[in-house]
């Protein structure tokens, strides 16, 4: 989607919740499979600090992911993320439930994704964000695309953009 940098900043200043996908956004999208069927994923420390900094500005971070993961849930809880929807069967339904819980409209929400299951929420959110290595359809649907790849600082970039927009207004 085409929005000017100023329009993106103005919209970002109105955002009260930013929702992140996990695989391919908070992680690099790779699954390391162990000999006992365990899955191992990596998350960037930089992204973690971005989530903490975001909370300090009053913007609520949240997560909606189609996959279950106890270690991801534990990491997010440790970072103070309270709104975590894992094993989501329909991200748009969970997105609407989150908005209802927070008492806000979709125009006050941002969503950062990387792949096809993220598109319905990105199209509904007030600000659609994508990681640099998102599939082309997702990058095209996004108002803003990070320079960093998923799991490699893209979430931090999005957090810093939001923090900057909020401090400017």
C-alpha positions in Angstrom: 0.0 0.0 0.0 1.2 3.4 -0.8 1.4 5.8 2.2 3.8 8.7 2.6 6.3 8.6 5.4 4.4 11.4 7.1 1.0 9.6 6.8 2.7 6.4 8.3 4.0 8.5 11.2 0.6 10.1 11.8 -1.1 6.7 11.7 1.6 5.2 14.0 1.0 7.9 16.5 -2.6 6.7 16.9 -1.7 3.1 17.5 -2.4 1.7 20.9 -1.6 -2.0 20.3 0.9 -3.6 18.0 0.4 -7.3 17.2 3.2 -9.5 16.0 3.2 -12.9 14.3 5.8 -15.2 15.8 7.3 -17.5 13.1 9.1 -15.4 10.5 8.6 -12.1 12.5 9.8 -12.7 16.1 11.8 -15.7 14.8 13.7 -16.3 11.6 11.0 -18.7 10.6 13.3 -21.8 10.8 12.4 -24.8 12.9 15.3 -26.8 14.4 14.0 -30.3 15.1 15.6 -32.4 17.8 15.8 -36.2 18.1 13.0 -36.2 20.6 10.5 -34.2 18.4 11.4 -31.0 20.2 11.3 -27.7 18.3 14.0 -25.1 18.8 13.6 -21.5 17.7 15.7 -18.4 18.1 14.6 -14.9 19.0 16.6 -11.7 18.9 17.6 -10.0 22.1 17.2 -6.7 20.2 13.6 -7.5 19.5 13.0 -8.3 23.2 14.4 -4.9 24.2 12.2 -3.3 21.6 9.1 -4.9 23.2 10.1 -3.7 26.6 10.8 -0.2 25.3 7.4 -0.2 23.6 5.6 -1.0 26.8 7.3 2.0 28.4 5.5 4.3 26.0 2.0 2.9 26.8 1.7 0.9 23.6 0.6 -2.6 24.2 2.5 -5.4 22.5 0.6 -8.6 21.6 1.2 -11.8 19.7 -1.0 -13.9 17.4 0.5 -17.0 16.0 -0.8 -20.1 14.3 1.6 -22.4 16.0 1.8 -23.4 19.7 5.1 -23.0 21.5 5.5 -23.2 25.3 9.1 -21.7 25.1 7.9 -18.8 23.0 5.0 -18.2 25.5 7.5 -18.3 28.4 9.8 -15.8 26.7 7.0 -13.4 25.9 5.7 -13.6 29.5 9.2 -12.9 30.7 9.2 -9.8 28.5 5.9 -8.6 30.0 3.7 -9.4 26.9 0.3 -10.1 28.4 -1.8 -10.7 25.3 -0.6 -13.9 23.7 -2.7 -15.9 21.2 -0.8 -19.1 20.2 -2.1 -22.0 18.2 -4.6 -19.6 16.5 -7.0 -21.2 14.1 -8.1 -17.9 12.7 -5.9 -14.8 13.3 -8.7 -12.4 12.4 -11.0 -13.8 15.0 -8.3 -13.6 17.7 -7.4 -10.1 16.5 -11.1 -9.0 16.9 -11.2 -10.6 20.4 -8.0 -8.7 21.4 -9.5 -5.4 20.2 -12.7 -6.1 22.2 -10.6 -7.0 25.3 -8.7 -3.7 25.0 -11.8 -1.7 24.1 -10.2 -0.2 20.9 -11.0 -0.2 17.2 -8.9 -1.7 14.4 -7.7 1.7 13.4 -5.8 1.9 16.7 -4.0 -1.4 16.0 -0.9 -2.4 14.0 -0.1 -5.9 12.8 3.3 -7.1 11.7 3.4 -10.2 9.5 5.4 -12.2 6.9 3.2 -14.7 5.2 -0.3 -15.4 3.8 -2.1 -16.2 7.1 -1.2 -12.7 8.2 -3.0 -10.9 5.3 -6.5 -10.8 6.7 -5.4 -9.1 9.9 -3.0 -6.8 8.1 -5.9 -5.6 5.8 -8.1 -5.0 8.9 -5.5 -3.2 11.1 -5.0 0.6 11.0 -1.3 0.1 10.2 0.1 -3.0 8.4 3.7 -3.8 8.9 5.9 -6.4 7.2 9.4 -7.8 7.7 11.9 -7.3 5.0 11.9 -11.0 4.0 8.0 -11.3 3.9 6.5 -12.8 0.9 5.8 -10.3 -1.9 2.0 -10.2 -1.3 2.6 -9.3 2.3 5.1 -6.6 1.5 2.7 -5.2 -1.0 -0.1 -5.1 1.5 2.0 -3.4 4.2 2.1 0.3 4.8 5.7 0.0 6.3 8.4 -2.7 5.7 11.4 -3.1 8.0 14.9 -3.1 6.8 15.7 -6.2 8.9 14.6 -9.7 8.3 12.3 -11.6 10.6 14.0 -12.7 13.8 16.9 -10.4 13.1 15.7 -7.1 14.5 12.6 -6.4 12.4 10.4 -6.2 15.5 12.9 -3.8 17.2 12.7 -1.6 14.1 8.9 -1.6 14.2 9.0 -0.8 17.9 11.4 2.1 17.5 9.3 3.5 14.6 6.2 3.4 16.9 8.1 4.9 19.8 9.4 7.7 17.6 5.9 8.5 16.2 4.4 8.6 19.7 7.1 10.9 21.1 6.7 13.3 18.1 3.0 13.8 18.9 
